[in-house]
Amino acid sequence: MKADNTTLVDFLSQSKTLFEIPVYQRNYEWGEAQCQQLFGDLVKARESGNNHFIGAVVYVPESGDKMSHIEIIIDGQQRLTSCILLLKAIAASDPTVQEEIEENFLTNKYVSLNDHIKLKPVEKDQEAFQAVINDKINSYQGPSKVIENYKLFCKLIAESAYSGQELFEGLNYLDMVYINLDGGSEAENPQVIFESLNSTGVSLSASDLVRNFLLMKLNSETQERLYKQYWLKIERLFTNNVFTEFIRHYLVMKTNKLVKREDVYLTYKVYYHDNHFTSEEALIDLYKNASFYNALLHGTSESSQFNKTIGHINIMDKKVVYPYFMKLMGMARDGAITWDKINEIGIIMESLLYRQMVCGIPSNSLNRIIVKLTTHVEGG
């Protein structure tokens, strides 16, 4: 490991360097408040002439073609992306610094990687980010935090008392720490360091952590394949909160134990190791059960009768039964149970839930009933 202080401009001005956000990282999600704070920090540093610390970036270095360098960003990608969007906005505001910023901080003139663009975001943000760098945001369709925050930076610069040149000079006062990890060293396992860096915050959901756990340890080619083949397809089914709840219900079904929301990630790691999974095996099983979970959420199973039943259960907001129904749906797919039997069980479960609700009976005990049912069901 190598760690040191540097300035933001020195870090970003590395020649022939591609900053790559690996596929297992979450999408760009900074909001307006965080961007305004970054811009405010820049203005304060410019006014005071004092250095301001903006955080750390952790990366694993790799070698690229034609003596280029690739820095795989393990932590700090949100901040790094925002700083580059800010730089682009400054360049767009002042022709006197535009060429310098674009050549030194935004592009790699002599390296064709990533179409010469210095930052490679995750796939979902790639098109929007390229539109910003190539001055084509008007042709970009759809919502994007990348586009929104770039426009915000442009607005803040336009309303600022300082010119683009003055703001650019102020960037020299923004300090950061970089941590260069040796990917081949056991003591510097990127996954372990990533977990340590994120252990005290709430910025990452359990689904974010599970994704990183499954993909981070793989080579780039395998990461890309598994991400597109499985994880991205699951991600498109669920919002972040629903994704985490799916994994929690999945673990209840698989472990036959109650799982608290705050324990989802640690429970998943134990489950993964206990079953001696490979990342691909784990993703295949998650993807299979995600389709069941999605069918439960939207009433789109292959049985119209069951869809009617689950619709009533969803109205009562009793998703606690999902682990049991996921297991039954898995058994139906494997031919271990018929849909007629599942429908019979579904009607009984709906009746129980309705009677509890009408009689005002607390449903706390239902969690343990569901665990017992999943324990005694065969297959799945």
ROPALO-679402 format. One record per residue (C-alpha): residue number from 0; residue in three letters; chain; x, y, z. Coordinates in steps of 0.2 Angstrom, whole numbers. Layout:
[pt NUM "ala" "A" [X Y Z]]
...
This chain:
[pt 0 "met" "A" [0 0 0]]
[pt 1 "lys" "A" [6 18 -4]]
[pt 2 "ala" "A" [-4 32 4]]
[pt 3 "asp" "A" [0 51 3]]
[pt 4 "asn" "A" [-7 68 2]]
[pt 5 "thr" "A" [-9 77 -15]]
[pt 6 "thr" "A" [-19 91 -22]]
[pt 7 "leu" "A" [-34 87 -33]]
[pt 8 "val" "A" [-27 95 -48]]
[pt 9 "asp" "A" [-11 85 -46]]
[pt 10 "phe" "A" [-20 69 -45]]
[pt 11 "leu" "A" [-32 72 -60]]
[pt 12 "ser" "A" [-18 78 -71]]
[pt 13 "gln" "A" [-8 61 -71]]
[pt 14 "ser" "A" [-4 58 -89]]
[pt 15 "lys" "A" [-10 43 -99]]
[pt 16 "thr" "A" [-21 38 -84]]
[pt 17 "leu" "A" [-38 31 -85]]
[pt 18 "phe" "A" [-49 32 -69]]
[pt 19 "glu" "A" [-60 17 -70]]
[pt 20 "ile" "A" [-76 15 -59]]
[pt 21 "pro" "A" [-78 -4 -59]]
[pt 22 "val" "A" [-95 -12 -63]]
[pt 23 "tyr" "A" [-98 -18 -45]]
[pt 24 "gln" "A" [-98 1 -39]]
[pt 25 "arg" "A" [-115 9 -37]]
[pt 26 "asn" "A" [-121 22 -49]]
[pt 27 "tyr" "A" [-117 41 -48]]
[pt 28 "glu" "A" [-129 47 -34]]
[pt 29 "trp" "A" [-123 64 -27]]
[pt 30 "gly" "A" [-137 76 -24]]
[pt 31 "glu" "A" [-138 94 -25]]
[pt 32 "ala" "A" [-133 97 -7]]
[pt 33 "gln" "A" [-117 88 -9]]
[pt 34 "cys" "A" [-113 97 -25]]
[pt 35 "gln" "A" [-116 114 -17]]
[pt 36 "gln" "A" [-105 110 -3]]
[pt 37 "leu" "A" [-91 105 -15]]
[pt 38 "phe" "A" [-93 121 -24]]
[pt 39 "gly" "A" [-94 131 -7]]
[pt 40 "asp" "A" [-78 122 -1]]
[pt 41 "leu" "A" [-69 128 -17]]
[pt 42 "val" "A" [-75 146 -15]]
[pt 43 "lys" "A" [-70 147 3]]
[pt 44 "ala" "A" [-53 140 -1]]
[pt 45 "arg" "A" [-51 152 -15]]
[pt 46 "glu" "A" [-56 167 -4]]
[pt 47 "ser" "A" [-45 161 11]]
[pt 48 "gly" "A" [-30 155 2]]
[pt 49 "asn" "A" [-30 140 14]]
[pt 50 "asn" "A" [-30 122 9]]
[pt 51 "his" "A" [-46 112 11]]
[pt 52 "phe" "A" [-46 93 13]]
[pt 53 "ile" "A" [-60 85 2]]
[pt 54 "gly" "A" [-57 67 6]]
[pt 55 "ala" "A" [-49 51 0]]
[pt 56 "val" "A" [-48 41 -16]]
[pt 57 "val" "A" [-43 22 -15]]
[pt 58 "tyr" "A" [-38 13 -31]]
[pt 59 "val" "A" [-29 -2 -37]]
[pt 60 "pro" "A" [-17 1 -51]]
[pt 61 "glu" "A" [-16 -9 -68]]
[pt 62 "ser" "A" [-6 -7 -83]]
[pt 63 "gly" "A" [-14 -2 -100]]
[pt 64 "asp" "A" [-9 -2 -118]]
[pt 65 "lys" "A" [5 10 -124]]
[pt 66 "met" "A" [12 14 -107]]
[pt 67 "ser" "A" [-5 20 -101]]
[pt 68 "his" "A" [-11 17 -83]]
[pt 69 "ile" "A" [-28 12 -76]]
[pt 70 "glu" "A" [-33 16 -59]]
[pt 71 "ile" "A" [-48 5 -53]]
[pt 72 "ile" "A" [-57 16 -41]]
[pt 73 "ile" "A" [-62 6 -25]]
[pt 74 "asp" "A" [-68 21 -15]]
[pt 75 "gly" "A" [-71 39 -18]]
[pt 76 "gln" "A" [-79 38 -35]]
[pt 77 "gln" "A" [-94 49 -31]]
[pt 78 "arg" "A" [-82 63 -26]]
[pt 79 "leu" "A" [-70 60 -40]]
[pt 80 "thr" "A" [-84 61 -53]]
[pt 81 "ser" "A" [-91 76 -45]]
[pt 82 "cys" "A" [-74 85 -46]]
[pt 83 "ile" "A" [-72 81 -64]]
[pt 84 "leu" "A" [-90 87 -68]]
[pt 85 "leu" "A" [-85 103 -59]]
[pt 86 "leu" "A" [-69 105 -69]]
[pt 87 "lys" "A" [-79 103 -85]]
[pt 88 "ala" "A" [-91 116 -80]]
[pt 89 "ile" "A" [-77 128 -76]]
[pt 90 "ala" "A" [-69 124 -93]]
[pt 91 "ala" "A" [-86 128 -102]]
[pt 92 "ser" "A" [-88 145 -92]]
[pt 93 "asp" "A" [-71 152 -97]]
[pt 94 "pro" "A" [-62 150 -114]]
[pt 95 "thr" "A" [-46 156 -106]]
[pt 96 "val" "A" [-44 140 -97]]
[pt 97 "gln" "A" [-55 128 -107]]
[pt 98 "glu" "A" [-41 120 -117]]
[pt 99 "glu" "A" [-29 118 -102]]
[pt 100 "ile" "A" [-43 109 -92]]
[pt 101 "glu" "A" [-49 98 -106]]
[pt 102 "glu" "A" [-31 92 -111]]
[pt 103 "asn" "A" [-24 90 -94]]
[pt 104 "phe" "A" [-39 84 -83]]
[pt 105 "leu" "A" [-53 78 -94]]
[pt 106 "thr" "A" [-45 68 -108]]
[pt 107 "asn" "A" [-30 58 -113]]
[pt 108 "lys" "A" [-24 65 -130]]
[pt 109 "tyr" "A" [-12 50 -133]]
[pt 110 "val" "A" [-22 36 -126]]
[pt 111 "ser" "A" [-37 29 -135]]
[pt 112 "leu" "A" [-44 20 -120]]
[pt 113 "asn" "A" [-62 25 -116]]
[pt 114 "asp" "A" [-63 36 -132]]
[pt 115 "his" "A" [-49 47 -124]]
[pt 116 "ile" "A" [-60 52 -109]]
[pt 117 "lys" "A" [-50 51 -93]]
[pt 118 "leu" "A" [-65 45 -82]]
[pt 119 "lys" "A" [-74 29 -86]]
[pt 120 "pro" "A" [-90 28 -75]]
[pt 121 "val" "A" [-101 13 -72]]
[pt 122 "glu" "A" [-111 8 -88]]
[pt 123 "lys" "A" [-127 16 -82]]
[pt 124 "asp" "A" [-119 33 -81]]
[pt 125 "gln" "A" [-107 31 -96]]
[pt 126 "glu" "A" [-118 39 -110]]
[pt 127 "ala" "A" [-123 54 -99]]
[pt 128 "phe" "A" [-105 57 -94]]
[pt 129 "gln" "A" [-99 56 -112]]
[pt 130 "ala" "A" [-113 68 -117]]
[pt 131 "val" "A" [-106 81 -104]]
[pt 132 "ile" "A" [-88 79 -109]]
[pt 133 "asn" "A" [-92 80 -128]]
[pt 134 "asp" "A" [-104 95 -126]]
[pt 135 "lys" "A" [-119 85 -131]]
[pt 136 "ile" "A" [-130 86 -116]]
[pt 137 "asn" "A" [-145 92 -126]]
[pt 138 "ser" "A" [-145 76 -136]]
[pt 139 "tyr" "A" [-146 65 -120]]
[pt 140 "gln" "A" [-163 58 -116]]
[pt 141 "gly" "A" [-168 52 -99]]
[pt 142 "pro" "A" [-165 57 -81]]
[pt 143 "ser" "A" [-147 57 -75]]
[pt 144 "lys" "A" [-138 63 -59]]
[pt 145 "val" "A" [-123 67 -70]]
[pt 146 "ile" "A" [-132 79 -81]]
[pt 147 "glu" "A" [-141 87 -67]]
[pt 148 "asn" "A" [-126 90 -57]]
[pt 149 "tyr" "A" [-116 97 -72]]
[pt 150 "lys" "A" [-130 109 -75]]
[pt 151 "leu" "A" [-130 114 -57]]
[pt 152 "phe" "A" [-111 117 -57]]
[pt 153 "cys" "A" [-113 128 -72]]
[pt 154 "lys" "A" [-127 138 -63]]
[pt 155 "leu" "A" [-117 140 -48]]
[pt 156 "ile" "A" [-102 146 -58]]
[pt 157 "ala" "A" [-113 158 -67]]
[pt 158 "glu" "A" [-119 165 -51]]
[pt 159 "ser" "A" [-102 166 -43]]
[pt 160 "ala" "A" [-92 182 -40]]
[pt 161 "tyr" "A" [-77 173 -47]]
[pt 162 "ser" "A" [-72 170 -65]]
[pt 163 "gly" "A" [-69 152 -72]]
[pt 164 "gln" "A" [-50 157 -72]]
[pt 165 "glu" "A" [-51 161 -53]]
[pt 166 "leu" "A" [-61 146 -48]]
[pt 167 "phe" "A" [-48 135 -58]]
[pt 168 "glu" "A" [-34 143 -48]]
[pt 169 "gly" "A" [-44 140 -32]]
[pt 170 "leu" "A" [-44 121 -36]]
[pt 171 "asn" "A" [-25 121 -31]]
[pt 172 "tyr" "A" [-31 123 -13]]
[pt 173 "leu" "A" [-41 107 -13]]
[pt 174 "asp" "A" [-31 93 -5]]
[pt 175 "met" "A" [-35 75 -4]]
[pt 176 "val" "A" [-27 58 1]]
[pt 177 "tyr" "A" [-24 44 -12]]
[pt 178 "ile" "A" [-22 26 -7]]
[pt 179 "asn" "A" [-13 15 -20]]
[pt 180 "leu" "A" [-17 -3 -16]]
[pt 181 "asp" "A" [-6 -18 -22]]
[pt 182 "gly" "A" [-20 -29 -29]]
[pt 183 "gly" "A" [-9 -45 -27]]
[pt 184 "ser" "A" [-5 -43 -8]]
[pt 185 "glu" "A" [-16 -52 4]]
[pt 186 "ala" "A" [-13 -39 17]]
[pt 187 "glu" "A" [-21 -26 5]]
[pt 188 "asn" "A" [-36 -36 0]]
[pt 189 "pro" "A" [-47 -22 -9]]
[pt 190 "gln" "A" [-63 -30 -2]]
[pt 191 "val" "A" [-57 -30 16]]
[pt 192 "ile" "A" [-51 -12 14]]
[pt 193 "phe" "A" [-67 -7 6]]
[pt 194 "glu" "A" [-78 -14 20]]
[pt 195 "ser" "A" [-67 -5 33]]
[pt 196 "leu" "A" [-69 12 24]]
[pt 197 "asn" "A" [-88 10 23]]
[pt 198 "ser" "A" [-91 1 40]]
[pt 199 "thr" "A" [-96 16 50]]
[pt 200 "gly" "A" [-107 25 37]]
[pt 201 "val" "A" [-124 22 30]]
[pt 202 "ser" "A" [-120 28 12]]
[pt 203 "leu" "A" [-120 10 5]]
[pt 204 "ser" "A" [-135 -1 6]]
[pt 205 "ala" "A" [-134 -20 9]]
[pt 206 "ser" "A" [-137 -23 -9]]
[pt 207 "asp" "A" [-122 -12 -14]]
[pt 208 "leu" "A" [-111 -21 -2]]
[pt 209 "val" "A" [-117 -38 -8]]
[pt 210 "arg" "A" [-113 -33 -26]]
[pt 211 "asn" "A" [-96 -27 -22]]
[pt 212 "phe" "A" [-93 -43 -12]]
[pt 213 "leu" "A" [-98 -54 -26]]
[pt 214 "leu" "A" [-89 -45 -40]]
[pt 215 "met" "A" [-74 -35 -33]]
[pt 216 "lys" "A" [-63 -50 -31]]
[pt 217 "leu" "A" [-64 -55 -49]]
[pt 218 "asn" "A" [-54 -50 -64]]
[pt 219 "ser" "A" [-61 -36 -75]]
[pt 220 "glu" "A" [-67 -47 -89]]
[pt 221 "thr" "A" [-77 -58 -77]]
[pt 222 "gln" "A" [-84 -44 -67]]
[pt 223 "glu" "A" [-91 -36 -83]]
[pt 224 "arg" "A" [-99 -53 -89]]
[pt 225 "leu" "A" [-107 -57 -73]]
[pt 226 "tyr" "A" [-113 -39 -70]]
[pt 227 "lys" "A" [-122 -38 -86]]
[pt 228 "gln" "A" [-128 -56 -86]]
[pt 229 "tyr" "A" [-135 -56 -69]]
[pt 230 "trp" "A" [-133 -41 -57]]
[pt 231 "leu" "A" [-139 -28 -70]]
[pt 232 "lys" "A" [-154 -38 -74]]
[pt 233 "ile" "A" [-159 -39 -55]]
[pt 234 "glu" "A" [-155 -21 -53]]
[pt 235 "arg" "A" [-167 -16 -66]]
[pt 236 "leu" "A" [-181 -25 -57]]
[pt 237 "phe" "A" [-179 -16 -40]]
[pt 238 "thr" "A" [-176 0 -32]]
[pt 239 "asn" "A" [-162 1 -20]]
[pt 240 "asn" "A" [-173 -2 -5]]
[pt 241 "val" "A" [-183 -16 -13]]
[pt 242 "phe" "A" [-167 -24 -18]]
[pt 243 "thr" "A" [-160 -25 0]]
[pt 244 "glu" "A" [-177 -31 6]]
[pt 245 "phe" "A" [-177 -45 -8]]
[pt 246 "ile" "A" [-160 -51 -1]]
[pt 247 "arg" "A" [-166 -51 17]]
[pt 248 "his" "A" [-181 -62 12]]
[pt 249 "tyr" "A" [-170 -73 1]]
[pt 250 "leu" "A" [-159 -76 16]]
[pt 251 "val" "A" [-174 -80 27]]
[pt 252 "met" "A" [-179 -93 14]]
[pt 253 "lys" "A" [-162 -100 12]]
[pt 254 "thr" "A" [-156 -100 30]]
[pt 255 "asn" "A" [-173 -103 39]]
[pt 256 "lys" "A" [-169 -90 51]]
[pt 257 "leu" "A" [-175 -72 55]]
[pt 258 "val" "A" [-163 -59 47]]
[pt 259 "lys" "A" [-163 -41 53]]
[pt 260 "arg" "A" [-161 -27 40]]
[pt 261 "glu" "A" [-145 -21 48]]
[pt 262 "asp" "A" [-138 -39 47]]
[pt 263 "val" "A" [-142 -43 29]]
[pt 264 "tyr" "A" [-124 -41 22]]
[pt 265 "leu" "A" [-115 -50 36]]
[pt 266 "thr" "A" [-128 -64 35]]
[pt 267 "tyr" "A" [-126 -65 16]]
[pt 268 "lys" "A" [-107 -67 18]]
[pt 269 "val" "A" [-109 -81 30]]
[pt 270 "tyr" "A" [-122 -90 19]]
[pt 271 "tyr" "A" [-111 -88 4]]
[pt 272 "his" "A" [-95 -96 13]]
[pt 273 "asp" "A" [-105 -109 21]]
[pt 274 "asn" "A" [-112 -115 4]]
[pt 275 "his" "A" [-95 -114 -4]]
[pt 276 "phe" "A" [-102 -104 -18]]
[pt 277 "thr" "A" [-93 -96 -33]]
[pt 278 "ser" "A" [-98 -78 -37]]
[pt 279 "glu" "A" [-107 -85 -53]]
[pt 280 "glu" "A" [-116 -98 -43]]
[pt 281 "ala" "A" [-122 -85 -31]]
[pt 282 "leu" "A" [-128 -73 -44]]
[pt 283 "ile" "A" [-137 -87 -54]]
[pt 284 "asp" "A" [-147 -91 -38]]
[pt 285 "leu" "A" [-150 -73 -34]]
[pt 286 "tyr" "A" [-156 -70 -52]]
[pt 287 "lys" "A" [-168 -85 -51]]
[pt 288 "asn" "A" [-176 -79 -35]]
[pt 289 "ala" "A" [-177 -61 -40]]
[pt 290 "ser" "A" [-189 -66 -54]]
[pt 291 "phe" "A" [-200 -75 -41]]
[pt 292 "tyr" "A" [-199 -59 -30]]
[pt 293 "asn" "A" [-203 -48 -44]]
[pt 294 "ala" "A" [-218 -59 -48]]
[pt 295 "leu" "A" [-224 -57 -30]]
[pt 296 "leu" "A" [-222 -38 -30]]
[pt 297 "his" "A" [-232 -36 -46]]
[pt 298 "gly" "A" [-243 -51 -47]]
[pt 299 "thr" "A" [-236 -58 -63]]
[pt 300 "ser" "A" [-233 -77 -59]]
[pt 301 "glu" "A" [-239 -90 -72]]
[pt 302 "ser" "A" [-255 -93 -61]]
[pt 303 "ser" "A" [-269 -80 -63]]
[pt 304 "gln" "A" [-277 -87 -47]]
[pt 305 "phe" "A" [-261 -85 -37]]
[pt 306 "asn" "A" [-259 -67 -44]]
[pt 307 "lys" "A" [-276 -63 -37]]
[pt 308 "thr" "A" [-271 -70 -20]]
[pt 309 "ile" "A" [-255 -61 -19]]
[pt 310 "gly" "A" [-263 -45 -25]]
[pt 311 "his" "A" [-274 -46 -9]]
[pt 312 "ile" "A" [-259 -50 2]]
[pt 313 "asn" "A" [-250 -35 -5]]
[pt 314 "ile" "A" [-265 -23 -2]]
[pt 315 "met" "A" [-263 -29 16]]
[pt 316 "asp" "A" [-244 -25 15]]
[pt 317 "lys" "A" [-240 -43 22]]
[pt 318 "lys" "A" [-223 -46 12]]
[pt 319 "val" "A" [-217 -56 27]]
[pt 320 "val" "A" [-225 -71 18]]
[pt 321 "tyr" "A" [-213 -68 3]]
[pt 322 "pro" "A" [-199 -80 8]]
[pt 323 "tyr" "A" [-212 -95 9]]
[pt 324 "phe" "A" [-220 -91 -7]]
[pt 325 "met" "A" [-203 -89 -16]]
[pt 326 "lys" "A" [-198 -106 -10]]
[pt 327 "leu" "A" [-215 -113 -16]]
[pt 328 "met" "A" [-212 -105 -33]]
[pt 329 "gly" "A" [-195 -112 -34]]
[pt 330 "met" "A" [-202 -130 -31]]
[pt 331 "ala" "A" [-215 -127 -44]]
[pt 332 "arg" "A" [-202 -123 -57]]
[pt 333 "asp" "A" [-193 -139 -52]]
[pt 334 "gly" "A" [-209 -149 -53]]
[pt 335 "ala" "A" [-209 -153 -35]]
[pt 336 "ile" "A" [-226 -145 -32]]
[pt 337 "thr" "A" [-241 -140 -43]]
[pt 338 "trp" "A" [-249 -123 -44]]
[pt 339 "asp" "A" [-265 -130 -38]]
[pt 340 "lys" "A" [-257 -134 -22]]
[pt 341 "ile" "A" [-249 -117 -21]]
[pt 342 "asn" "A" [-265 -109 -24]]
[pt 343 "glu" "A" [-273 -119 -10]]
[pt 344 "ile" "A" [-259 -114 2]]
[pt 345 "gly" "A" [-261 -96 -4]]
[pt 346 "ile" "A" [-279 -95 -1]]
[pt 347 "ile" "A" [-277 -102 17]]
[pt 348 "met" "A" [-263 -89 20]]
[pt 349 "glu" "A" [-273 -75 14]]
[pt 350 "ser" "A" [-287 -80 25]]
[pt 351 "leu" "A" [-276 -81 40]]
[pt 352 "leu" "A" [-269 -63 37]]
[pt 353 "tyr" "A" [-286 -56 34]]
[pt 354 "arg" "A" [-293 -63 50]]
[pt 355 "gln" "A" [-277 -57 60]]
[pt 356 "met" "A" [-280 -39 53]]
[pt 357 "val" "A" [-298 -39 56]]
[pt 358 "cys" "A" [-297 -45 74]]
[pt 359 "gly" "A" [-282 -33 77]]
[pt 360 "ile" "A" [-270 -48 81]]
[pt 361 "pro" "A" [-252 -42 81]]
[pt 362 "ser" "A" [-243 -51 66]]
[pt 363 "asn" "A" [-226 -52 75]]
[pt 364 "ser" "A" [-228 -70 77]]
[pt 365 "leu" "A" [-230 -72 58]]
[pt 366 "asn" "A" [-212 -70 55]]
[pt 367 "arg" "A" [-208 -86 65]]
[pt 368 "ile" "A" [-222 -95 57]]
[pt 369 "ile" "A" [-215 -91 40]]
[pt 370 "val" "A" [-198 -97 46]]
[pt 371 "lys" "A" [-205 -113 52]]
[pt 372 "leu" "A" [-214 -116 35]]
[pt 373 "thr" "A" [-199 -113 25]]
[pt 374 "thr" "A" [-189 -125 36]]
[pt 375 "his" "A" [-201 -139 33]]
[pt 376 "val" "A" [-204 -137 15]]
[pt 377 "glu" "A" [-195 -149 4]]
[pt 378 "gly" "A" [-185 -143 -11]]
[pt 379 "gly" "A" [-183 -125 -17]]
